[in-house]
Amino acid sequence: MEECRRFRQITGPFNRFSACGGFVTDPARRDLLCPPVEHVDIRAFDARPVIDQFRPTAIQARNLARAADICSEMLADRECTIILTLAGSLVSAGLKKALVTLIDSGMVDVVVSTGANMVDQDFFEALGFRHYMAPGSPEHPVVPDERLRELGIDRIYDTYIDEQELRVCDRTMRGIFDRLSARPHSSREILTEMGRFLDVRFPESESVVLSAYRKGVPVFVPALSDSSAGFGIVLHPAAAARAGRESVSLDSGRDFLELARIKLASRASGLLMLGGGVPKNFAQDIVVAAEMLHEDDAASARAPASQSGTGASASQSGTGASASEDGTGASAPAEVSMHRYAVQLTVADSRDGALSGSTLREATSWGKVESAREQMVFCEATLGFPLLASDAWHRRAWEGRTERRLADWLAVQAGPGRQDVPARLPA
């Protein structure tokens, strides 16, 4: 309890917002919203000796060591565009600093995430709020969930969140939507605006969204409405309808197209997946989407303008598949490759046929992942990821990687003066 009092003295009872002050005066509530969850610093410890000890062992320890070796190989491959996918309660569980370190160190080129991680948890903390350690065991909670509801406290397994602070996050998201132009936006564009907001209003925050914005790393949230952003999406068009004006909308198809463009322009690609769900499937499926774009571009290039209906060429489609011309005038785009590397940490069961636990070998049958460098690790992410990330950071295979700034590259393609997408990104 003394630790809680010290924390309150440092942060103040309302953090940066007074909107939640009405509830904080309840002594029971105040005592429960403490102590805060801290974030693991992968630079503070060297996991290499642990991974080295795991390598000649068995079961998931050996799998984790092999996953670490694949990650180091992926980072050393200068042709590889690295895609990080995030599902599950990762930021609220204390992994934010590790994720920020990967982005700041240039170890990640693209992020695909659930809305909860990016909005309800990361953006939420960037506004000055925190997640708190719940007392006791989650299986036998000290405080009944009915009582938590009365106090305005939400629970994620063994973690508490202030519901009133979440409402501030919801309305902040609505404000961001209100400032956007009334047209369809990709989730990547929305996350860019969130990063810009933090860069101006909360520049000292430690945040995945903010670091990605500054490093030009595009963040895709295919199911963005399934988060606090969703409440902003509800409030914004409702207000626009009352005022008789157009509103912002989400274009999930554009998300898919933008990520497929990245795949088409990459010499190679690799996946580091924490959990499964929509982010895993979305990142794997871009191989198939890129193949289909590749085929359409080739067909469009072969067809005379009078037969194409629109006269659009492969270069005009913006997919970047056109690389050269053969003697017939048809383009000869480079072949779309499967993901060269893939690592997944999950506790999902592969036996139910669902996507989250489906093996990466299974993905090979779909033409999504090469089988030579893939590893499933059946391990909960808060245990396995800090070891994996610390090992990769300390082995320093990432040093010398080119900063791709793919968010900037995509913004050029989406703009009114859009250039043709290059056949290949620079290594």
Backbone torsions as a table, in degrees:
resi	resn	phi	psi	omega
1	MET	NA	-33.7	177.9
2	GLU	-63.0	-37.7	176.7
3	GLU	-60.6	-40.3	178.5
4	CYS	-63.2	-42.4	-179.4
5	ARG	-63.8	-40.8	178.6
6	ARG	-63.3	-39.5	179.5
7	PHE	-64.0	-42.2	-179.9
8	ARG	-64.4	-35.2	179.5
9	GLN	-66.3	-35.1	-178.7
10	ILE	-74.7	-46.4	-172.2
11	THR	-90.9	-21.4	-172.0
12	GLY	82.4	158.2	-174.1
13	PRO	-70.4	-21.5	-174.0
14	PHE	-116.4	11.2	-173.1
15	ASN	52.8	-128.4	-176.7
16	ARG	-97.3	-3.2	-175.3
17	PHE	-124.1	142.4	175.8
18	SER	-93.8	-5.9	-175.3
19	ALA	-62.7	-23.0	-178.0
20	CYS	-99.0	5.9	-174.0
21	GLY	-64.0	-28.5	-177.8
22	GLY	-61.4	-28.8	-178.1
23	PHE	-92.2	-30.7	-172.2
24	VAL	-64.2	-21.6	-179.0
25	THR	-67.4	-18.4	177.1
26	ASP	-68.8	117.4	-176.8
27	PRO	-57.4	-40.1	-179.8
28	ALA	-63.5	-41.3	179.4
29	ARG	-65.6	-44.0	-178.4
30	ARG	-61.8	-41.3	-178.3
31	ASP	-70.8	-30.0	-179.3
32	LEU	-76.8	-30.6	-179.5
33	LEU	-85.3	61.9	-176.5
34	CYS	179.7	146.7	-6.7
35	PRO	-79.8	163.6	-178.2
36	PRO	-75.5	152.3	171.4
37	VAL	-69.4	131.3	176.6
38	GLU	-97.5	160.6	-175.5
39	HIS	-108.2	137.0	-177.4
40	VAL	-69.7	131.7	177.3
41	ASP	-103.2	106.4	-176.5
42	ILE	-70.8	-13.7	177.2
43	ARG	-82.6	-17.4	-174.9
44	ALA	-80.0	-12.6	177.9
45	PHE	-143.1	150.8	-177.9
46	ASP	-104.9	109.8	-177.2
47	ALA	-84.9	-1.3	-177.1
48	ARG	-58.2	-44.1	178.4
49	PRO	-61.9	-34.5	178.5
50	VAL	-67.3	-47.3	179.2
51	ILE	-62.0	-39.6	178.2
52	ASP	-63.2	-37.2	177.2
53	GLN	-69.6	-32.2	-179.7
54	PHE	-71.8	-28.2	-169.9
55	ARG	-56.8	-43.1	-180.0
56	PRO	-92.3	19.6	-179.4
57	THR	-97.9	-140.9	-175.3
58	ALA	-148.1	175.6	175.2
59	ILE	54.8	-135.6	-171.1
60	GLN	-73.8	-23.4	175.0
61	ALA	-63.2	-46.5	177.8
62	ARG	-65.4	-40.0	178.1
63	ASN	-60.6	-40.4	179.6
64	LEU	-65.7	-39.4	178.2
65	ALA	-64.0	-41.8	178.3
66	ARG	-66.2	-38.4	176.1
67	ALA	-61.1	-40.0	178.3
68	ALA	-63.3	-40.4	178.3
69	ASP	-64.1	-40.0	178.5
70	ILE	-65.3	-40.6	178.8
71	CYS	-61.9	-42.7	178.6
72	SER	-64.6	-40.3	177.8
73	GLU	-64.7	-40.1	179.1
74	MET	-63.4	-42.4	179.8
75	LEU	-67.8	-32.4	-179.8
76	ALA	-77.4	-17.2	-179.2
77	ASP	-80.5	102.9	-174.4
78	ARG	-70.4	-12.3	176.4
79	GLU	-83.5	-13.7	-165.9
80	CYS	-87.5	127.8	168.4
81	THR	-89.7	121.1	-172.9
82	ILE	-99.8	124.5	-178.9
83	ILE	-111.1	121.9	178.0
84	LEU	-100.9	126.1	177.0
85	THR	-114.0	142.0	-173.2
86	LEU	-130.5	122.8	174.4
87	ALA	-141.1	152.4	-175.5
88	GLY	92.0	173.6	-177.5
89	SER	-85.0	83.5	-174.7
90	LEU	-93.6	-49.2	-179.0
91	VAL	-66.4	-44.4	179.9
92	SER	-64.7	-22.1	-177.9
93	ALA	-89.1	-2.6	175.2
94	GLY	107.4	18.9	-178.3
95	LEU	-103.0	5.0	-175.8
96	LYS	-59.7	-48.2	-177.1
97	LYS	-60.8	-37.8	178.5
98	ALA	-64.2	-42.6	179.3
99	LEU	-65.4	-41.8	178.4
100	VAL	-62.1	-40.4	179.3
101	THR	-61.5	-42.1	178.1
102	LEU	-60.2	-43.6	-178.8
103	ILE	-68.8	-47.8	-178.0
104	ASP	-63.7	-28.7	-179.5
105	SER	-86.7	0.6	179.7
106	GLY	73.3	27.9	-178.1
107	MET	-93.0	-4.0	-177.7
108	VAL	-135.8	136.7	179.2
109	ASP	-105.8	-27.3	-178.1
110	VAL	-144.1	144.0	173.6
111	VAL	-120.9	132.9	171.5
112	VAL	-122.8	122.1	-169.5
113	SER	-139.5	164.1	165.9
114	THR	-72.7	158.5	176.3
115	GLY	-67.2	-33.1	-178.7
116	ALA	-59.8	-46.0	-179.1
117	ASN	-63.7	-43.2	-174.3
118	MET	-81.8	-36.1	-173.8
119	VAL	-101.6	-63.5	-174.8
120	ASP	-64.6	-23.1	-174.7
121	GLN	-114.4	-58.8	-176.7
122	ASP	-71.7	-55.9	179.1
123	PHE	-60.0	-39.1	177.1
124	PHE	-55.9	-48.6	179.3
125	GLU	-70.0	-32.0	178.4
126	ALA	-64.3	-25.2	176.1
127	LEU	-75.2	-5.3	178.5
128	GLY	109.1	3.0	-178.3
129	PHE	-93.7	171.8	-177.4
130	ARG	-138.6	164.8	167.6
131	HIS	-103.6	151.3	-172.3
132	TYR	-125.6	150.2	179.9
133	MET	-78.7	118.8	178.3
134	ALA	-77.2	142.5	179.9
135	PRO	-74.7	152.5	173.6
136	GLY	76.1	-165.5	-178.2
137	SER	-94.1	137.8	177.7
138	PRO	-61.3	-30.0	179.3
139	GLU	-73.0	-26.5	178.4
140	HIS	-133.7	72.4	-173.3
141	PRO	-62.0	139.8	178.3
142	VAL	-66.2	-40.3	-179.2
143	VAL	-107.1	121.7	179.1
144	PRO	-59.2	145.8	-179.3
145	ASP	-62.7	-28.7	176.2
146	GLU	-63.2	-38.9	178.2
147	ARG	-69.0	-38.8	176.9
148	LEU	-60.4	-39.0	178.6
149	ARG	-62.2	-41.9	178.3
150	GLU	-62.0	-33.8	-177.3
151	LEU	-86.7	-4.6	-178.2
152	GLY	72.8	36.6	178.8
153	ILE	-117.9	127.3	177.7
154	ASP	-96.9	151.0	-178.7
155	ARG	-122.6	132.5	167.6
156	ILE	-116.2	98.0	179.8
157	TYR	55.1	-96.6	-178.7
158	ASP	-113.1	25.6	-175.3
159	THR	-129.8	139.4	177.9
160	TYR	-105.6	148.6	176.1
161	ILE	-135.4	140.1	177.3
162	ASP	-78.8	114.3	-177.7
163	GLU	-61.3	-36.4	-179.5
164	GLN	-67.4	-33.8	176.1
165	GLU	-69.4	-36.0	174.9
166	LEU	-61.6	-36.0	178.6
167	ARG	-64.7	-35.4	175.8
168	VAL	-63.0	-42.3	177.3
169	CYS	-60.5	-44.1	179.3
170	ASP	-57.5	-46.9	-176.2
171	ARG	-74.5	-27.5	172.8
172	THR	-64.5	-40.7	176.5
173	MET	-62.6	-39.3	177.6
174	ARG	-61.2	-40.6	178.4
175	GLY	-62.2	-37.0	177.4
176	ILE	-65.6	-42.9	177.3
177	PHE	-62.3	-38.5	-178.4
178	ASP	-62.4	-28.1	-177.6
179	ARG	-87.6	-9.8	-179.6
180	LEU	-80.5	155.9	175.4
181	SER	-68.5	146.4	-175.6
182	ALA	-79.1	85.9	179.1
183	ARG	-159.3	170.6	175.3
184	PRO	-69.3	135.2	178.9
185	HIS	-123.0	145.6	169.6
186	SER	-76.8	159.2	177.1
187	SER	-62.3	-31.5	178.2
188	ARG	-60.5	-39.5	177.7
189	GLU	-66.7	-39.6	178.5
190	ILE	-63.2	-45.7	-179.6
191	LEU	-65.7	-32.2	175.0
192	THR	-63.3	-42.8	178.4
193	GLU	-65.4	-36.4	175.8
194	MET	-63.1	-41.7	177.4
195	GLY	-64.7	-39.9	178.3
196	ARG	-64.0	-40.9	177.5
197	PHE	-59.2	-46.8	-179.7
198	LEU	-66.1	-37.1	-178.5
199	ASP	-63.1	-30.6	179.9
200	VAL	-88.5	-46.0	-172.0
201	ARG	-91.0	-34.3	-176.7
202	PHE	-134.9	60.1	-172.7
203	PRO	-66.1	-18.5	-179.2
204	GLU	-90.3	-2.4	-177.4
205	SER	-67.6	145.7	170.4
206	GLU	-93.8	115.5	-169.1
207	SER	-154.4	137.5	173.7
208	VAL	-62.4	-46.0	-179.0
209	VAL	-60.5	-43.8	-178.6
210	LEU	-69.1	-45.6	179.4
211	SER	-62.6	-41.4	178.7
212	ALA	-62.4	-41.0	178.2
213	TYR	-60.7	-46.1	-177.3
214	ARG	-69.8	-32.3	-177.7
215	LYS	-92.1	-0.6	179.6
216	GLY	71.0	27.4	178.6
217	VAL	-91.9	116.2	179.5
218	PRO	-69.2	137.6	177.1
219	VAL	-115.0	120.0	178.1
220	PHE	-106.5	133.0	175.9
221	VAL	-127.4	86.5	-173.3
222	PRO	-57.7	-32.2	179.0
223	ALA	-109.8	52.9	-173.8
224	LEU	-59.7	-35.5	-177.7
225	SER	-67.3	-15.2	178.1
226	ASP	-88.3	59.9	-176.7
227	SER	-172.4	-173.2	175.6
228	SER	-61.5	-26.9	174.7
229	ALA	-60.9	-31.2	179.1
230	GLY	-61.3	-37.8	177.9
231	PHE	-68.3	-36.7	174.4
232	GLY	-64.3	-37.6	178.1
233	ILE	-64.8	-36.2	178.1
234	VAL	-68.4	-46.9	-175.6
235	LEU	-68.9	-40.9	-175.9
236	HIS	-62.8	-54.2	-179.4
237	PRO	-68.1	-28.2	177.5
238	ALA	-64.6	-44.1	178.1
239	ALA	-66.8	-39.2	179.3
240	ALA	-63.7	-39.6	179.2
241	ALA	-64.5	-40.6	178.6
242	ARG	-63.8	-34.0	-178.8
243	ALA	-87.6	-3.4	179.0
244	GLY	71.8	31.2	179.5
245	ARG	-123.0	165.4	178.7
246	GLU	-72.2	158.7	-177.9
247	SER	-129.6	167.8	174.8
248	VAL	-72.5	145.0	173.2
249	SER	-136.1	162.8	179.9
250	LEU	-97.5	138.0	179.1
251	ASP	-117.5	91.9	-178.2
252	SER	-68.8	-27.3	176.3
253	GLY	-63.7	-36.0	178.2
254	ARG	-67.1	-36.2	173.9
255	ASP	-53.4	-50.6	-176.6
256	PHE	-63.1	-42.6	180.0
257	LEU	-64.1	-43.7	-178.1
258	GLU	-64.0	-43.7	180.0
259	LEU	-69.9	-34.6	175.5
260	ALA	-65.3	-35.6	176.0
261	ARG	-61.3	-41.8	177.9
262	ILE	-61.6	-43.9	179.3
263	LYS	-61.5	-44.4	-179.7
264	LEU	-61.3	-36.2	-175.8
265	ALA	-88.2	-2.6	-178.1
266	SER	-95.6	136.7	175.5
267	ARG	-66.1	-35.1	178.3
268	ALA	-153.8	163.3	179.5
269	SER	-144.3	154.0	178.6
270	GLY	-141.9	153.2	-177.9
271	LEU	-118.7	133.7	165.9
272	LEU	-120.1	110.8	-170.1
273	MET	-116.4	121.1	174.6
274	LEU	-103.2	110.4	-172.9
275	GLY	79.5	-168.2	-176.6
276	GLY	-128.4	-114.9	174.1
277	GLY	64.1	-157.0	-178.0
278	VAL	-57.8	-44.8	-178.9
279	PRO	-57.8	-42.3	178.9
280	LYS	-61.7	-49.7	-177.0
281	ASN	-64.9	-41.4	-178.8
282	PHE	-60.2	-46.5	-177.4
283	ALA	-70.1	-33.9	178.0
284	GLN	-72.4	-38.4	-174.2
285	ASP	-69.1	-17.5	-177.2
286	ILE	-64.6	-21.7	176.2
287	VAL	-63.3	-47.1	179.4
288	VAL	-66.0	-42.3	178.6
289	ALA	-61.0	-42.2	179.2
290	ALA	-64.4	-38.6	176.9
291	GLU	-60.7	-42.6	-179.0
292	MET	-67.0	-40.5	175.9
293	LEU	-63.2	-41.9	177.8
294	HIS	-57.0	-46.0	-179.5
295	GLU	-65.6	-42.2	179.7
296	ASP	-64.6	-40.2	179.5
297	ASP	-64.3	-41.7	179.7
298	ALA	-63.9	-42.3	179.3
299	ALA	-65.8	-40.3	179.8
300	SER	-64.9	-38.2	-179.5
301	ALA	-69.5	-31.1	-179.9
302	ARG	-76.3	-29.7	-175.3
303	ALA	-79.9	134.1	173.9
304	PRO	-60.3	152.7	-178.0
305	ALA	-57.1	-35.0	-178.8
306	SER	-68.2	-23.5	-179.1
307	GLN	-94.1	-18.8	-174.8
308	SER	-76.3	-18.3	179.3
309	GLY	89.7	-43.8	-178.0
310	THR	-110.2	-17.5	-176.4
311	GLY	73.4	12.7	-178.4
312	ALA	-75.7	136.6	176.0
313	SER	-97.8	173.8	179.2
314	ALA	-63.3	-37.1	-178.8
315	SER	-68.3	-30.9	-179.7
316	GLN	-73.2	-24.1	-177.9
317	SER	-71.5	-17.3	175.5
318	GLY	78.9	13.3	-179.8
319	THR	-89.4	-17.4	175.4
320	GLY	77.9	15.6	-177.2
321	ALA	-79.9	-24.7	-175.7
322	SER	-70.9	126.8	-177.6
323	ALA	-123.1	-34.9	-177.4
324	SER	-161.1	174.9	179.9
325	GLU	-118.1	140.8	172.6
326	ASP	-97.3	-172.7	-174.5
327	GLY	-66.1	-19.1	-177.4
328	THR	-92.7	-4.4	-177.6
329	GLY	91.5	-3.6	178.3
330	ALA	-80.9	145.5	178.4
331	SER	-72.8	155.6	178.5
332	ALA	-125.0	73.6	-177.1
333	PRO	-68.5	151.7	177.8
334	ALA	-66.8	150.1	-179.1
335	GLU	-68.5	141.8	176.9
336	VAL	-79.9	124.4	-177.8
337	SER	-96.2	157.0	171.5
338	MET	-70.2	167.3	173.9
339	HIS	-61.1	125.2	-175.6
340	ARG	-72.4	-32.2	-179.0
341	TYR	-130.3	149.9	175.5
342	ALA	-158.6	128.4	175.5
343	VAL	-131.7	134.6	176.1
344	GLN	-133.5	133.2	169.8
345	LEU	-105.4	122.7	-177.8
346	THR	-156.4	156.6	170.4
347	VAL	-113.9	7.2	179.3
348	ALA	-70.6	148.6	-177.9
349	ASP	-89.4	131.2	-179.9
350	SER	-76.9	-11.7	-171.9
351	ARG	-81.0	-10.3	179.9
352	ASP	-91.3	-0.3	177.6
353	GLY	77.1	3.6	-178.9
354	ALA	-81.2	162.9	-174.0
355	LEU	-67.6	-41.8	-171.8
356	SER	-56.9	-38.5	-178.6
357	GLY	-100.9	2.6	-179.3
358	SER	-63.9	137.6	-174.6
359	THR	-72.7	156.4	177.6
360	LEU	-70.6	-26.1	172.6
361	ARG	-62.3	-38.9	176.7
362	GLU	-60.4	-37.7	179.4
363	ALA	-64.1	-25.6	177.2
364	THR	-62.3	-36.6	180.0
365	SER	-64.6	-23.9	178.5
366	TRP	-89.9	-2.7	-178.5
367	GLY	77.3	29.3	-175.2
368	LYS	-105.5	-35.7	-173.5
369	VAL	-132.9	129.6	173.4
370	GLU	-68.1	145.3	-174.1
371	SER	-85.8	-11.8	-174.0
372	ALA	-72.8	-32.4	-174.4
373	ARG	-132.4	65.8	176.9
374	GLU	-133.4	146.7	179.3
375	GLN	-151.0	124.0	169.0
376	MET	-90.1	135.6	172.6
377	VAL	-123.2	114.1	-179.2
378	PHE	-86.3	84.0	-171.5
379	CYS	-151.3	138.6	177.9
380	GLU	-66.8	136.0	-167.7
381	ALA	-62.1	-35.0	-178.7
382	THR	-67.6	-18.8	175.0
383	LEU	-89.6	-49.4	-171.7
384	GLY	-82.2	-37.4	-173.7
385	PHE	-65.8	-43.5	178.0
386	PRO	-57.8	-38.1	177.7
387	LEU	-67.4	-45.6	-179.6
388	LEU	-62.2	-46.5	-177.0
389	ALA	-70.0	-40.6	178.5
390	SER	-63.8	-42.5	177.6
391	ASP	-59.6	-47.6	-178.5
392	ALA	-64.2	-40.9	-177.9
393	TRP	-66.5	-43.2	-177.0
394	HIS	-75.0	-25.2	175.9
395	ARG	-75.9	-19.9	168.2
396	ARG	60.2	30.7	173.6
397	ALA	-67.0	-16.5	-178.8
398	TRP	-76.2	-16.8	-176.9
399	GLU	-64.0	132.7	-179.3
400	GLY	91.8	-1.2	176.3
401	ARG	-66.9	142.7	177.3
402	THR	-71.4	134.1	174.8
403	GLU	-77.8	107.6	-172.0
404	ARG	-78.4	-31.6	-179.5
405	ARG	48.5	56.7	-175.6
406	LEU	-69.0	-24.5	175.9
407	ALA	-64.1	-40.6	177.5
408	ASP	-66.4	-41.1	179.1
409	TRP	-60.8	-43.9	179.0
410	LEU	-66.8	-37.4	-179.7
411	ALA	-61.8	-36.1	177.1
412	VAL	-65.4	-42.9	-179.2
413	GLN	-66.0	-32.6	-176.6
414	ALA	-83.9	-14.7	-174.7
415	GLY	-75.9	168.6	-178.1
416	PRO	-64.4	-28.7	178.1
417	GLY	-99.7	37.4	-173.2
418	ARG	-54.3	132.4	175.0
419	GLN	-88.6	163.6	173.2
420	ASP	-65.4	139.8	179.5
421	VAL	-72.2	128.4	-179.8
422	PRO	-63.3	152.7	-179.1
423	ALA	-64.3	-30.7	-179.4
424	ARG	-142.6	141.7	171.2
425	LEU	-74.2	152.7	177.6
426	PRO	-66.7	142.8	178.7
427	ALA	-75.7	NA	NA
